[in-house]
Structure formats: structure tokens, C-alpha cells
């Protein structure tokens, strides 16, 4: 039986903000000019063009560089880069990890329509899994199995720089559409590695947040534990001094993340654990193609 979300998912189409690599046929309404097999036209070379497409015979005759244009259908390669660290398991319901998993599977299904290939980089400090990109339903099922498997316990703070470097190394052969899903609770200094990734690829950053990370609920005396280091602390959530200090730290962290995104040249989508995932996905698709600053 096809559910309403399934039918809606089939009608959505992700728009790209930049030209990527792709040569196979796709079920899209329009075509690009790129590296296909059907020659269509010649035009003057501009700085952003690939020099491999220069027609040297025409260039020699006209004494000005010209490139050959080919009809290219909009097939692409997409990657899901998912933070699987311990902090992602915090939050209401199934935690931020559950939200990231649901979004990743939905995006994989959305992008794989029309023969596009989807791969995944699942990262934690202790281990990582790379699923090479392939088209088809079996690939979506493989990614789903890996995403829904219980991750191993880790006791170190997330190093997002290493995650972005691994993603850049994994995707180096082909310009791709990359979805990054993380809470960005990590060691500082990740923005440079993210900027290197966005320099070559179209990167869509999805930051998953739990509301209690933004404002401490007033529930009295509780025992809290750092999900990544295992450190435990007994705190009084009713203490106004404590609440004020935490609010200041949250503001500083939000400013730091926003500045990191600005330096990396991306605009992050923010998704909360209490948000309707279908509505969040529709909003992402609606603004697709405009995520790069």
C-alpha cells in the first residue's frame, strides 16, 4: 500500500545550485549542457568551464577559445554523510540519531529517483562505514540497514574535521551532491575541512538539534551525563545562576556554529527532534539550490 508521504516523496525533486558530474539518463523534465555524448553547439570559453571541453580546431581558426557543448541528462551522484557519534543519541523520541536516520533514508529515496546513485559515509571517532554509491532499491535498503544498526559506544568528543576529510577523500573522483547530518557538537576547527568539501561539491548541511539543548527544562535536581565523555554531574535545574550560565554557553556555541558555517560558505538547515519530518523535508526541497552562500 502506498501511503500519502510515499506519494508526496515521488512528486518532490531536488534542485541543484551548481553543475555536478553525471552522464547517465535520468527521469527529469529538462537537460543540462555538460559531458554527455550528443554534441549540440559551440560557445566561447568562460573562466568556469572545463578546459577538457575546448575544441582546439575551432580555437585555432578563430584565435579565441571555444568549447563543445553536449546534451547531458541530469543524473547525479549523491552522498549521505551522517554523524553517528554518541551525542547524536541524545534527545526525545529516538534521539537526534533517529531524526538523522529518517531524513537520510527519505533523502536517499528522493534523490535515487530517475536512476541517480546514492552512497553513504557513516562516521564515528572509533569507526566509520563507507557505502559506495549505486542506484536502485537494493542500495536504499542497504543504507537503511546500516543506518538503523545500533552504533558502537564511543567515549571521545566528535572530530568533525576528520569526518569532512574522510568525505572529501571518498568523493574526490566525482563532483556530487552531499548531505551532511550532524548536531555539530564537536571539537572546534571543523569549518576549514567543511569549506574544502563545499569548494568541489554541492553540500547541504542539516543540523539536528534537541530543544532541551537550547533551553534547560526546569525539573529540579537531576543527574546529567555527557554522552561522549561519560562524565556525570548532579545539577539543580531550578538554580537561576546555573540556568543563566548555561544560557550564556548556549548562545556562545550557537554563535560559534553560525560563524563556522559562514566561513565554510554554507547555510545550514536546522531540524529539531520535535519537528514534523515530512514538513522539514518539504522545506528543504523548497529551498534546494539556494543553500550555498
Beta strands, then each sheet from edge to edge (+ up, - down):
strand 1: 31-34
strand 2: 38-44
strand 3: 66-73
strand 4: 77-83
strand 5: 117-123
strand 6: 128-134
strand 7: 177-182
strand 8: 202-209
strand 9: 221-225
strand 10: 232-236
strand 11: 269-272
sheet 1: 1+ 3- 2+
sheet 2: 6+ 5- 4- 7- 8- 11-
sheet 3: 9+ 10-
end
